[in-house]
Amino acid sequence: MVGLPDSARAPIADARALGPVDDSEQIEVTLTLRRRADVPAGLVQGPETVSRDELAERYGADPADVDLVRRTAEQHGLETVDAPHPRQVKLKGPLARIREVVDPGAMERVESPDPATGGRTEHRQREGELRILPEWENVVVGVQGLDDRPQVRPHFRRMRAAAPTSYAPSDLARVYDFPQGTDGTGRTLALLEFGGGAEQHDLDAYFSGLGISPAPAVVPAGIGGAGNAPDGNPDGPDGEVMLDIEVAGALAPGARQVVYFAPNSAQGFVDALATAVAADPTPAAVSISWGAAESNWTAQSRNLFDEALVDAAALGVSVFAASGDDASTDGAADGRPHTDFPASSPHVVACGGTRLDADPVHGTVRSETVWHTDGQGTGGGVSHAFRLPTWQSQAGVPTVPGHPAGRGVPDVSAVADPETGYEVLVDGQPQVVGGTSAVAPLWAALACRLSEALGRPLGLLQPLLYPGAIPGHTAPGFRDITQGDNGHFTAANGWDACTGLGSPNGAELLDRLRSVPA
């Protein structure tokens, strides 16, 4: 067999070994195949879009490659399963059979900390590089599913004591001047979730309390055996799921929400995005409130997810991701600056966080600064995995000694400090919640309303937001955040690695986007 580039996986440092994985265990793996042609940069960054069928035909996998992989797998006694994406082939069978086509090396069952729940969980773990059949070399570019360790954590923070200031999400439409006469009607907003769930009666009660009737349409969708599974614990993933739905629904009540529940694994993460992007109708926006430090991912997983984000941009989908809640270290034990993925991808709008003091009735802002208190704070910094994009080259992204010029995080921001947080209802309990996970659905809701007003999809937003973004200059459509820090980085006039370009002025953004040729 031959090595699969970028597939090396390190063991979890504090995992407890439980024994080898039985060769009879049934496992489903996802193979990603090479594109028949690269997606042109102009299609990714420009206003042009393609349909799902055109994307598959021009930039999907070659049918001959698909036939080769399917035929070979079936010859080895493996079942092929329908995949959500035209570049994927899913195989199912006992580990012994899978080893005949993909060698995972050492495989064991372990128990390790679950970043989503705070408890411990049992899962499969592999170590080292994957090896594949020689006839698959340069055809199969990714294999996921053998190692199913928990991959991501939710980026929300619950306020334990009474919050000095808090906001109903609908208040923030006035504070951030969302375009009047819009509510997201005709748009689909996709949310990606990796645990927990929401009870419909809680959502009905919440939106009724905000005077939103009927309640926004919320459709759950299960992937890989996962589904809407609330456990009644507001401190767990339920808190993330309900925060996302309630923020998005309060700010874009006319948009149809589809909530994709997937297993918390690298495979589940990629499958969730691929499924959401390929859905009919194509979503206007995708919100992702989960992530992990770049160093916690294999290069393979980052690349596969980024490729799905490229497809999203070509289809006209805008994707928003939380930048993390552990300030500039992103929770890494070495104390050095790290960026969170997927926020660090240049094909996602990275969402940072602020502390807000505003009059919710009149929408006036008394002050807005960087969120950073008691070890918590907005993620932000410079990616070690992704190079500096051309559209960010004039923004003043700092260089990191010993590394090539990297992509700066975040791009945009909004309130995230739980001390000035969002009033939500989780498992029947009123709460005030913060975190950059609230900022992603806020921006996704704004994108739906901007798309509604423009009558067209937005696609990758950064090439539209960064022109004119130079050090010391506030970009049109933003409130520049100039006070505070997130540890290693300090706010400044213009873009900075704490709050990006700043918090939104929706009406100004709409005027700016209207001036861009469709």
C-alpha positions as CSV (number, residue, x, y, z in Angstrom):
1,M,0.0,0.0,0.0
2,V,1.0,3.7,-0.4
3,G,0.9,6.5,2.1
4,L,-2.0,9.0,2.0
5,P,-0.5,12.5,2.3
6,D,-1.5,14.7,5.3
7,S,-3.3,11.8,7.0
8,A,-0.9,11.4,10.0
9,R,-2.8,11.3,13.3
10,A,-1.3,11.7,16.8
11,P,-2.7,9.9,19.8
12,I,-4.6,11.8,22.5
13,A,-2.2,12.5,25.3
14,D,-4.4,11.6,28.3
15,A,-6.4,8.8,26.6
16,R,-6.8,5.5,28.6
17,A,-6.3,2.4,26.5
18,L,-9.1,-0.1,26.6
19,G,-7.8,-2.7,24.1
20,P,-7.5,-3.2,20.3
21,V,-10.5,-2.6,18.0
22,D,-12.1,-5.9,17.1
23,D,-11.6,-6.8,13.4
24,S,-15.4,-7.7,13.2
25,E,-16.5,-4.2,14.2
26,Q,-18.6,-2.6,11.5
27,I,-17.2,0.8,10.4
28,E,-18.3,3.3,7.8
29,V,-15.6,5.3,6.2
30,T,-15.8,8.3,3.9
31,L,-13.5,8.5,0.9
32,T,-13.0,11.8,-0.8
33,L,-11.9,11.7,-4.4
34,R,-9.9,14.2,-6.4
35,R,-11.7,16.9,-8.5
36,R,-11.8,16.5,-12.2
37,A,-10.8,20.2,-12.4
38,D,-10.0,22.9,-9.8
39,V,-12.7,25.4,-9.0
40,P,-11.5,28.7,-10.6
41,A,-10.5,31.4,-8.1
42,G,-12.8,33.9,-9.9
43,L,-15.8,31.6,-9.2
44,V,-14.9,31.3,-5.5
45,Q,-14.2,35.0,-4.9
46,G,-16.5,36.6,-7.5
47,P,-20.2,37.2,-7.8
48,E,-20.8,34.3,-10.3
49,T,-22.3,31.1,-9.0
50,V,-23.0,27.7,-10.4
51,S,-25.8,25.2,-9.7
52,R,-25.3,22.0,-7.7
53,D,-25.5,20.0,-10.9
54,E,-22.9,22.2,-12.7
55,L,-20.6,22.0,-9.7
56,A,-20.7,18.2,-9.7
57,E,-20.3,18.0,-13.5
58,R,-17.4,20.5,-13.8
59,Y,-15.6,20.2,-10.5
60,G,-16.8,17.0,-8.9
61,A,-15.1,13.6,-9.1
62,D,-14.6,12.0,-12.5
63,P,-17.1,9.1,-12.9
64,A,-14.3,6.8,-13.9
65,D,-12.6,7.5,-10.6
66,V,-15.9,6.8,-8.8
67,D,-16.3,3.5,-10.7
68,L,-12.7,2.5,-9.9
69,V,-13.1,3.1,-6.2
70,R,-16.6,1.4,-6.0
71,R,-15.5,-1.6,-8.0
72,T,-12.3,-2.2,-6.1
73,A,-14.1,-1.8,-2.7
74,E,-16.8,-4.3,-3.7
75,Q,-14.2,-6.7,-4.9
76,H,-12.9,-6.7,-1.3
77,G,-16.4,-7.4,0.1
78,L,-17.2,-3.9,1.2
79,E,-20.7,-2.3,0.8
80,T,-20.9,1.2,-0.9
81,V,-23.3,3.6,0.8
82,D,-24.9,6.8,-0.6
83,A,-22.8,9.8,0.1
84,P,-24.1,13.4,0.4
85,H,-21.4,14.9,-1.8
86,P,-20.5,14.1,-5.4
87,R,-16.8,13.7,-4.6
88,Q,-17.5,11.2,-1.8
89,V,-17.8,7.4,-1.7
90,K,-18.8,5.8,1.5
91,L,-17.8,2.3,2.4
92,K,-19.2,0.1,5.1
93,G,-17.9,-3.2,6.4
94,P,-15.9,-5.0,9.1
95,L,-12.6,-3.5,10.1
96,A,-10.8,-6.6,8.7
97,R,-12.2,-5.9,5.2
98,I,-11.5,-2.2,5.4
99,R,-7.9,-3.0,6.2
100,E,-7.6,-4.6,2.8
101,V,-8.1,-1.3,1.1
102,V,-7.1,1.3,3.8
103,D,-4.5,0.4,6.3
104,P,-5.0,2.5,9.5
105,G,-1.9,1.2,11.2
106,A,-2.3,0.8,15.0
107,M,-5.9,1.0,16.0
108,E,-7.2,0.8,19.6
109,R,-10.3,1.6,21.6
110,V,-9.7,4.3,24.2
111,E,-11.4,6.6,26.7
112,S,-10.7,10.3,26.6
113,P,-12.1,13.7,27.6
114,D,-15.1,14.8,25.6
115,P,-14.6,18.5,24.7
116,A,-18.4,19.0,24.1
117,T,-19.7,17.6,27.4
118,G,-16.8,17.8,29.8
119,G,-17.1,14.1,30.6
120,R,-15.2,11.2,29.2
121,T,-16.2,9.0,26.2
122,E,-15.1,5.8,24.5
123,H,-14.0,5.8,20.9
124,R,-11.6,4.4,18.3
125,Q,-8.1,5.9,17.9
126,R,-5.5,5.4,15.3
127,E,-1.9,6.6,15.1
128,G,0.3,7.5,12.2
129,E,-0.3,7.7,8.5
130,L,-3.0,6.0,6.5
131,R,-2.0,3.8,3.6
132,I,-4.3,3.0,0.7
133,L,-4.3,0.7,-2.3
134,P,-1.8,1.7,-5.0
135,E,-4.5,1.9,-7.6
136,W,-6.2,4.6,-5.5
137,E,-3.0,6.7,-5.3
138,N,-3.8,10.3,-6.4
139,V,-7.4,9.3,-6.8
140,V,-8.5,9.1,-3.2
141,V,-7.4,12.3,-1.4
142,G,-9.0,11.7,2.0
143,V,-10.2,8.9,4.2
144,Q,-12.2,9.6,7.4
145,G,-14.2,7.5,9.9
146,L,-11.6,5.1,11.2
147,D,-10.7,7.4,14.1
148,D,-13.9,8.7,15.6
149,R,-12.6,10.7,18.5
150,P,-14.6,13.8,19.6
151,Q,-13.3,16.6,17.4
152,V,-14.9,19.9,18.3
153,R,-16.3,21.8,21.2
154,P,-19.1,24.4,21.4
155,H,-18.0,28.0,21.7
156,F,-20.6,29.4,24.1
157,R,-20.3,30.7,27.7
158,R,-23.1,30.7,30.2
159,M,-23.4,33.5,32.7
160,R,-23.4,32.0,36.2
161,A,-24.4,35.1,38.2
162,A,-26.9,37.8,37.3
163,A,-25.7,39.6,34.2
164,P,-25.1,43.3,34.5
165,T,-26.4,43.8,31.0
166,S,-28.2,41.5,28.6
167,Y,-30.0,41.7,25.3
168,A,-32.8,39.9,23.6
169,P,-31.3,38.9,20.2
170,S,-34.0,41.0,18.5
171,D,-32.7,44.0,20.3
172,L,-29.4,43.6,18.5
173,A,-31.1,44.1,15.1
174,R,-31.6,47.8,16.2
175,V,-28.1,48.0,17.8
176,Y,-26.4,46.7,14.7
177,D,-28.9,48.4,12.3
178,F,-30.1,45.4,10.4
179,P,-31.7,46.4,7.1
180,Q,-35.3,47.4,7.7
181,G,-38.1,45.8,5.7
182,T,-36.2,42.4,5.7
183,D,-36.6,39.3,7.9
184,G,-34.8,36.6,5.8
185,T,-38.0,35.5,4.0
186,G,-37.2,33.1,1.1
187,R,-33.8,32.2,2.5
188,T,-32.6,29.0,4.2
189,L,-30.1,29.3,7.1
190,A,-28.3,26.1,7.9
191,L,-26.9,25.4,11.4
192,L,-24.3,22.6,12.1
193,E,-24.6,20.9,15.5
194,F,-22.6,18.0,17.0
195,G,-24.6,17.0,20.0
196,G,-27.6,18.0,22.1
197,G,-30.9,19.2,20.7
198,A,-33.9,21.4,21.2
199,E,-37.5,20.9,22.3
200,Q,-40.0,22.5,20.0
201,H,-42.2,23.6,23.0
202,D,-39.2,25.6,24.3
203,L,-38.7,27.3,21.0
204,D,-42.3,28.1,20.7
205,A,-42.3,29.6,24.2
206,Y,-39.2,31.6,23.5
207,F,-40.3,33.1,20.2
208,S,-43.7,33.8,21.5
209,G,-42.1,35.8,24.4
210,L,-40.3,37.9,21.8
211,G,-43.6,38.6,20.0
212,I,-42.5,36.5,17.0
213,S,-45.5,34.6,15.6
214,P,-45.6,32.2,14.0
215,A,-42.3,30.8,15.3
216,P,-39.5,30.5,12.7
217,A,-39.6,27.2,10.8
218,V,-36.9,24.9,12.2
219,V,-36.3,21.6,10.5
220,P,-33.9,19.0,12.1
221,A,-31.9,16.8,9.9
222,G,-29.8,13.8,11.0
223,I,-26.5,12.7,9.6
224,G,-24.5,9.5,10.3
225,G,-27.0,8.2,12.8
226,A,-27.1,11.5,14.8
227,G,-30.2,13.5,15.4
228,N,-32.0,16.1,17.5
229,A,-31.3,14.6,21.0
230,P,-31.8,17.1,23.8
231,D,-30.6,15.7,27.2
232,G,-32.1,18.3,29.4
233,N,-28.7,19.7,30.6
234,P,-28.5,23.4,29.8
235,D,-24.7,23.3,30.5
236,G,-24.2,20.8,27.8
237,P,-24.6,20.8,24.0
238,D,-28.3,21.7,24.4
239,G,-27.2,25.2,25.3
240,E,-25.3,25.5,22.0
241,V,-28.1,24.2,19.9
242,M,-30.8,26.4,21.4
243,L,-28.6,29.5,21.4
244,D,-27.9,29.1,17.7
245,I,-31.6,28.5,16.8
246,E,-32.9,31.3,19.0
247,V,-30.4,33.9,17.9
248,A,-30.8,33.1,14.2
249,G,-34.6,32.9,14.5
250,A,-34.9,36.2,16.5
251,L,-32.8,38.1,13.9
252,A,-34.1,36.4,10.7
253,P,-37.5,35.1,11.7
254,G,-38.6,34.7,8.1
255,A,-35.7,32.4,7.2
256,R,-36.2,28.7,7.2
257,Q,-33.7,27.0,9.5
258,V,-32.3,23.5,8.8
259,V,-30.4,22.2,11.8
260,Y,-27.9,19.4,10.8
261,F,-27.0,17.1,13.6
262,A,-23.9,15.0,13.0
263,P,-21.6,12.9,15.1
264,N,-18.8,14.8,16.8
265,S,-15.9,13.5,14.8
266,A,-13.8,14.8,11.9
267,Q,-15.9,12.6,9.6
268,G,-19.1,14.0,11.0
269,F,-17.9,17.6,10.7
270,V,-17.1,17.3,7.0
271,D,-20.2,15.3,6.2
272,A,-22.4,17.9,7.9
273,L,-21.0,20.8,5.9
274,A,-21.1,18.7,2.6
275,T,-24.7,17.8,3.2
276,A,-25.8,21.3,4.1
277,V,-24.1,22.9,1.1
278,A,-25.5,20.3,-1.3
279,A,-29.1,20.6,0.0
280,D,-32.1,21.8,-2.0
281,P,-32.7,24.7,-1.7
282,T,-29.2,25.9,-1.5
283,P,-28.8,27.8,1.8
284,A,-28.0,31.5,1.8
285,A,-25.8,31.0,4.9
286,V,-24.3,28.4,7.2
287,S,-23.6,29.0,10.8
288,I,-20.9,27.0,12.7
289,S,-20.5,27.5,16.4
290,W,-18.2,24.6,17.0
291,G,-14.4,24.2,16.5
292,A,-11.0,23.3,17.8
293,A,-7.5,24.6,17.6
294,E,-5.8,24.1,14.3
295,S,-3.2,21.8,15.8
296,N,-6.0,19.4,16.9
297,W,-6.9,18.5,13.3
298,T,-5.0,16.5,10.8
299,A,-4.0,18.5,7.7
300,Q,-6.2,16.0,5.7
301,S,-9.3,17.0,7.7
302,R,-8.6,20.7,7.4
303,N,-8.1,20.3,3.7
304,L,-11.3,18.3,3.1
305,F,-13.4,20.8,5.1
306,D,-11.8,23.7,3.3
307,E,-12.6,22.0,0.0
308,A,-16.3,21.8,1.0
309,L,-16.1,25.5,1.8
310,V,-14.8,26.2,-1.7
311,D,-17.9,24.4,-3.0
312,A,-20.1,26.5,-0.8
313,A,-18.6,29.7,-2.2
314,A,-19.1,28.5,-5.8
315,L,-22.7,27.9,-5.0
316,G,-23.2,31.3,-3.4
317,V,-23.3,30.2,0.2
318,S,-21.8,32.4,2.9
319,V,-20.4,30.4,5.8
320,F,-19.8,31.9,9.3
321,A,-17.8,30.3,12.1
322,A,-17.0,31.2,15.7
323,S,-13.4,32.2,16.4
324,G,-13.3,30.6,19.9
325,D,-13.8,31.7,23.5
326,D,-10.3,31.1,25.0
327,A,-8.7,34.3,23.8
328,S,-5.5,34.2,21.7
329,T,-4.4,30.8,23.0
330,D,-7.6,29.0,21.9
331,G,-7.2,26.9,25.0
332,A,-3.8,25.4,24.1
333,A,-1.7,24.3,27.0
334,D,1.5,25.9,25.7
335,G,0.3,29.4,26.3
336,R,1.2,30.4,22.7
337,P,-1.2,32.1,20.3
338,H,-3.4,29.6,18.3
339,T,-6.3,30.1,15.9
340,D,-9.4,28.0,15.9
341,F,-10.5,25.9,12.9
342,P,-12.7,26.2,10.9
343,A,-12.6,29.9,11.6
344,S,-9.1,30.0,10.3
345,S,-10.1,28.9,6.8
346,P,-10.0,31.8,4.3
347,H,-13.3,30.5,2.9
348,V,-15.2,31.1,6.1
349,V,-16.2,34.4,7.7
350,A,-14.5,34.2,11.1
351,C,-16.6,35.8,13.9
352,G,-15.0,37.4,16.9
353,G,-16.5,38.8,20.1
354,T,-17.0,42.1,21.9
355,R,-18.3,43.5,25.1
356,L,-21.3,45.8,24.4
357,D,-22.9,48.6,26.4
358,A,-25.9,49.8,24.4
359,D,-29.4,51.1,24.7
360,P,-31.5,48.3,23.2
361,V,-34.7,50.5,22.9
362,H,-33.1,53.2,20.7
363,G,-30.2,51.1,19.4
364,T,-27.5,53.5,20.5
365,V,-24.1,52.2,21.5
366,R,-22.4,53.7,24.5
367,S,-19.3,51.6,24.2
368,E,-18.1,48.4,22.5
369,T,-14.7,46.9,23.3
370,V,-12.9,43.6,22.9
371,W,-14.3,40.7,25.0
372,H,-11.6,39.4,27.3
373,T,-12.3,38.8,31.0
374,D,-11.2,36.2,33.6
375,G,-9.3,34.1,31.0
376,Q,-12.2,34.0,28.6
377,G,-12.3,36.1,25.5
378,T,-12.5,36.3,21.7
379,G,-10.3,34.0,19.7
380,G,-8.1,35.7,17.1
381,G,-4.6,35.6,15.7
382,V,-2.7,34.4,12.7
383,S,-3.2,30.9,11.1
384,H,-0.3,28.5,10.9
385,A,-2.2,26.3,8.4
386,F,-3.5,28.8,5.8
387,R,-1.6,31.4,3.9
388,L,-2.6,35.1,3.8
389,P,-5.4,35.6,1.3
390,T,-5.0,38.2,-1.4
391,W,-8.1,40.1,-0.1
392,Q,-6.5,40.5,3.3
393,S,-3.0,41.4,2.2
394,Q,-3.4,45.2,2.8
395,A,-5.3,44.9,6.2
396,G,-2.2,44.8,8.4
397,V,-2.2,41.1,9.5
398,P,0.9,40.7,11.7
399,T,3.6,38.2,10.8
400,V,4.6,35.4,13.1
401,P,8.3,34.7,13.4
402,G,9.3,31.4,11.7
403,H,6.0,31.1,9.7
404,P,4.9,32.3,6.3
405,A,2.4,35.2,6.2
406,G,-0.8,33.6,7.5
407,R,-4.5,34.3,7.3
408,G,-5.7,36.7,10.0
409,V,-8.6,35.8,12.3
410,P,-11.3,37.1,12.8
411,D,-12.9,39.0,10.0
412,V,-15.9,40.4,11.8
413,S,-17.4,40.6,15.3
414,A,-20.4,41.3,17.5
415,V,-21.3,41.1,21.2
416,A,-20.1,37.8,22.8
417,D,-19.2,38.7,26.5
418,P,-21.7,36.7,28.7
419,E,-21.7,39.7,31.1
420,T,-23.4,41.6,28.2
421,G,-24.9,38.5,26.7
422,Y,-27.9,37.1,25.0
423,E,-31.2,36.3,26.7
424,V,-32.2,32.8,25.7
425,L,-34.3,29.8,26.9
426,V,-32.5,26.5,27.3
427,D,-34.3,23.4,28.5
428,G,-37.0,25.5,30.0
429,Q,-34.6,27.8,31.9
430,P,-34.1,31.5,31.0
431,Q,-30.4,32.2,30.7
432,V,-27.9,34.8,29.7
433,V,-25.3,33.2,27.4
434,G,-22.4,34.6,25.5
435,G,-19.5,33.3,23.4
436,T,-18.5,33.7,19.8
437,S,-20.9,30.9,19.1
438,A,-23.6,33.6,19.3
439,V,-21.9,35.8,16.8
440,A,-21.9,33.2,14.0
441,P,-25.7,32.8,13.8
442,L,-26.1,36.6,14.3
443,W,-24.0,37.2,11.2
444,A,-25.6,34.4,9.3
445,A,-29.0,36.0,10.0
446,L,-27.7,39.3,8.8
447,A,-26.5,37.6,5.6
448,C,-29.9,36.2,5.0
449,R,-31.5,39.6,5.3
450,L,-28.8,41.2,3.1
451,S,-29.4,38.5,0.5
452,E,-33.1,39.1,0.7
453,A,-32.7,42.8,0.2
454,L,-30.3,42.3,-2.7
455,G,-32.3,39.5,-4.3
456,R,-29.1,37.4,-4.9
457,P,-26.8,35.2,-2.9
458,L,-23.7,36.7,-1.3
459,G,-21.2,33.8,-1.5
460,L,-17.7,34.4,-0.1
461,L,-18.1,37.8,1.7
462,Q,-14.5,38.8,2.4
463,P,-13.6,40.0,-1.1
464,L,-16.5,42.4,-0.7
465,L,-15.7,43.5,2.8
466,Y,-11.9,44.0,2.7
467,P,-11.4,46.5,-0.1
468,G,-10.3,49.7,1.6
469,A,-9.4,47.9,4.8
470,I,-6.0,49.3,5.6
471,P,-4.3,50.0,9.0
472,G,-5.8,53.0,10.8
473,H,-8.9,53.1,8.6
474,T,-12.4,52.0,9.5
475,A,-14.0,49.9,6.7
476,P,-17.4,51.0,5.5
477,G,-20.3,49.1,7.1
478,F,-18.5,48.5,10.4
479,R,-18.1,50.0,13.9
480,D,-14.3,49.8,14.5
481,I,-13.4,48.3,17.9
482,T,-10.3,50.0,19.1
483,Q,-10.1,49.2,22.8
484,G,-9.0,46.0,24.5
485,D,-6.9,42.9,23.8
486,N,-7.3,39.1,23.7
487,G,-3.9,38.3,25.2
488,H,-1.3,38.3,22.5
489,F,-3.1,40.9,20.3
490,T,-4.4,44.4,20.9
491,A,-7.3,46.3,19.2
492,A,-6.4,49.1,16.9
493,N,-7.9,51.4,14.3
494,G,-8.7,49.2,11.3
495,W,-8.5,45.4,11.2
496,D,-7.0,43.7,14.2
497,A,-6.6,40.1,15.4
498,C,-9.2,40.7,18.2
499,T,-12.4,41.8,16.4
500,G,-11.4,41.9,12.8
501,L,-13.0,44.7,10.8
502,G,-15.4,45.4,13.7
503,S,-19.1,44.9,14.5
504,P,-21.7,45.4,11.8
505,N,-23.8,48.4,10.6
506,G,-26.2,46.4,8.5
507,A,-27.8,49.3,6.6
508,E,-24.3,50.6,5.6
509,L,-23.3,47.1,4.6
510,L,-26.4,46.8,2.4
511,D,-25.5,50.1,0.7
512,R,-22.0,48.9,0.1
513,L,-23.0,45.6,-1.3
514,R,-25.5,47.3,-3.6
515,S,-22.6,49.2,-5.2
516,V,-20.9,45.9,-6.2
517,P,-21.8,44.7,-9.7
518,A,-23.9,41.4,-9.5
